[in-house]
Amino acid sequence: MDSDEQLMIRVQAGDEDAVTELVTRWRARLYGFLVRRAPDVADDLFQETWIRVVRAAERFDPSRRFSTWLFQIANNLCRDRARRRAVEESYRHSVREEIRHDAGRLDPPPLDLRLDMHRRVHALPERLREVLLLRYYHRLSEAEIADTVGIPRGTVKSRLHHAVRALRQQMAEADA
């Protein structure tokens, strides 16, 4: 019977049976960990963990314990999910505050217009939506966004550009 590390060497060589064996061995422990960390999305995180294991197989160091590496991947996915959720909740809170603040204006934008924009923003891919919300709703600088999301500042600029362009395109298509 191969060790987990030996199975990963086989995975690195493209052996699909080795992946199946690892999933079988670690199914209960990994799933249990994910259910405790994120019960509502444990199934998705379980699948994503194994996808990342296969995609990152070449970077696995057989001198390290596979279990540590596996749970590190799963834990990072849980952290990313929690971060995204916090950003989304903060966005929802800011929208509620904005609506409350706008209620005192003489000519607030119509609710259907605000809801339409909210829907458009949430239709963006996650990587674009998170930088857009951090920049325009939370007023973070590009450097602060880069630190928060863990990406280079140039990537923040690029994603902001693509997010704004995608929103403009959505609006132009709606007007057409």
C-alpha positions as CSV (number, residue, x, y, z in Angstrom):
1,M,0.0,0.0,0.0
2,D,1.5,3.3,-1.1
3,S,1.8,6.2,1.4
4,D,0.0,9.4,0.7
5,E,3.2,11.0,-0.5
6,Q,3.9,8.1,-2.9
7,L,0.4,8.5,-4.3
8,M,1.1,12.2,-4.9
9,I,4.2,11.2,-6.8
10,R,2.0,9.0,-9.0
11,V,-0.5,12.0,-9.3
12,Q,2.4,14.1,-10.5
13,A,3.0,11.5,-13.2
14,G,-0.7,11.7,-14.3
15,D,-2.0,8.6,-12.5
16,E,-5.8,9.2,-12.1
17,D,-6.1,6.1,-9.9
18,A,-3.8,7.7,-7.4
19,V,-6.1,10.7,-7.2
20,T,-9.1,8.3,-6.6
21,E,-7.2,6.5,-3.8
22,L,-6.3,9.8,-2.1
23,V,-9.9,11.0,-2.3
24,T,-11.1,7.8,-0.8
25,R,-8.5,7.9,2.0
26,W,-9.2,11.5,3.0
27,R,-12.9,11.8,2.2
28,A,-14.3,11.6,5.7
29,R,-11.6,13.6,7.5
30,L,-11.5,16.4,4.9
31,Y,-15.2,16.6,4.6
32,G,-15.6,16.7,8.4
33,F,-13.1,19.6,8.6
34,L,-15.0,21.5,5.9
35,V,-18.4,20.9,7.5
36,R,-17.1,22.4,10.7
37,R,-15.6,25.4,9.0
38,A,-18.2,26.1,6.3
39,P,-21.3,23.8,6.7
40,D,-23.4,25.6,4.0
41,V,-20.8,25.1,1.3
42,A,-18.8,22.1,2.4
43,D,-19.6,20.1,-0.7
44,D,-18.3,22.9,-3.0
45,L,-15.2,23.4,-1.0
46,F,-14.5,19.6,-0.9
47,Q,-14.6,19.5,-4.7
48,E,-12.6,22.7,-5.0
49,T,-9.9,21.3,-2.6
50,W,-9.4,18.2,-4.8
51,I,-9.4,20.3,-8.0
52,R,-6.6,22.4,-6.4
53,V,-4.7,19.3,-5.3
54,V,-4.6,18.0,-8.9
55,R,-3.8,21.4,-10.4
56,A,-1.0,22.0,-7.9
57,A,0.3,18.5,-7.9
58,E,3.6,19.5,-9.5
59,R,4.3,21.9,-6.6
60,F,3.8,19.2,-4.0
61,D,7.1,18.3,-2.1
62,P,7.1,14.5,-1.4
63,S,9.4,15.2,1.6
64,R,6.5,17.0,3.3
65,R,3.4,15.4,4.7
66,F,0.5,15.2,2.3
67,S,-2.1,15.7,5.1
68,T,-0.6,19.0,6.0
69,W,-0.6,20.2,2.4
70,L,-4.2,19.0,1.8
71,F,-5.5,20.7,4.9
72,Q,-3.6,23.9,4.1
73,I,-5.3,24.0,0.7
74,A,-8.7,23.4,2.3
75,N,-8.1,26.0,5.1
76,N,-7.0,28.6,2.5
77,L,-10.3,28.0,0.6
78,C,-12.3,28.5,3.8
79,R,-10.4,31.7,4.5
80,D,-11.0,33.0,1.0
81,R,-14.7,32.2,1.3
82,A,-14.9,34.0,4.6
83,R,-13.2,37.0,3.2
84,R,-15.5,37.2,0.2
85,R,-18.5,36.8,2.5
86,A,-17.3,39.6,4.7
87,V,-16.9,41.9,1.6
88,E,-20.3,41.0,0.4
89,E,-21.9,41.6,3.8
90,S,-20.1,44.9,4.1
91,Y,-21.4,45.8,0.7
92,R,-25.0,44.9,1.7
93,H,-24.6,47.0,4.8
94,S,-23.2,50.0,2.9
95,V,-26.1,49.7,0.4
96,R,-28.6,49.7,3.4
97,E,-26.8,52.8,4.8
98,E,-26.8,54.5,1.5
99,I,-30.5,53.9,1.1
100,R,-31.1,55.2,4.6
101,H,-28.9,58.3,3.9
102,D,-30.6,58.8,0.5
103,A,-34.0,58.8,2.1
104,G,-33.3,62.3,3.4
105,R,-32.5,63.7,0.0
106,L,-35.0,65.6,-2.0
107,D,-34.5,63.5,-5.2
108,P,-33.2,60.1,-4.3
109,P,-32.5,57.8,-7.2
110,P,-35.4,55.4,-7.7
111,L,-35.2,52.2,-5.8
112,D,-35.6,50.1,-9.0
113,L,-32.5,51.9,-10.4
114,R,-30.4,51.1,-7.2
115,L,-31.6,47.5,-7.2
116,D,-30.8,47.2,-10.9
117,M,-27.2,48.4,-10.3
118,H,-26.9,46.1,-7.3
119,R,-28.0,43.2,-9.6
120,R,-25.5,44.3,-12.3
121,V,-22.6,44.5,-9.8
122,H,-23.4,41.0,-8.4
123,A,-23.5,39.6,-11.9
124,L,-19.8,40.4,-12.3
125,P,-17.3,37.6,-11.8
126,E,-16.1,37.5,-8.2
127,R,-12.6,38.7,-8.9
128,L,-14.0,41.9,-10.5
129,R,-16.8,42.4,-8.1
130,E,-14.6,42.3,-5.0
131,V,-12.2,45.0,-6.2
132,L,-15.0,47.2,-7.5
133,L,-16.8,47.0,-4.1
134,L,-13.7,47.7,-2.1
135,R,-12.8,50.7,-4.3
136,Y,-16.1,52.4,-4.9
137,Y,-18.3,51.4,-2.0
138,H,-15.6,51.1,0.8
139,R,-13.4,53.8,-0.7
140,L,-10.2,51.8,-0.2
141,S,-7.1,52.9,-2.2
142,E,-5.6,50.6,-4.8
143,A,-2.8,49.7,-2.4
144,E,-5.2,48.9,0.4
145,I,-7.2,46.7,-2.0
146,A,-4.0,44.9,-3.1
147,D,-3.2,44.2,0.5
148,T,-6.7,43.1,1.3
149,V,-7.1,40.7,-1.6
150,G,-3.5,39.6,-1.8
151,I,-2.8,40.6,-5.4
152,P,-0.4,43.1,-7.0
153,R,-1.5,46.7,-7.3
154,G,-1.3,46.5,-11.1
155,T,-3.8,43.6,-11.0
156,V,-6.2,45.8,-8.9
157,K,-6.0,48.5,-11.6
158,S,-6.6,46.0,-14.3
159,R,-9.6,44.4,-12.5
160,L,-11.1,47.8,-11.8
161,H,-10.8,48.7,-15.4
162,H,-12.5,45.5,-16.6
163,A,-15.2,45.8,-13.9
164,V,-16.2,49.3,-15.0
165,R,-16.0,48.3,-18.6
166,A,-18.3,45.3,-18.0
167,L,-20.8,47.4,-16.2
168,R,-20.8,50.0,-19.0
169,Q,-21.3,47.2,-21.5
170,Q,-24.2,45.7,-19.5
171,M,-25.9,49.1,-19.3
172,A,-25.4,49.8,-23.1
173,E,-26.9,46.4,-23.9
174,A,-29.9,47.2,-21.7
175,D,-30.4,50.5,-23.5
176,A,-30.2,48.9,-26.9
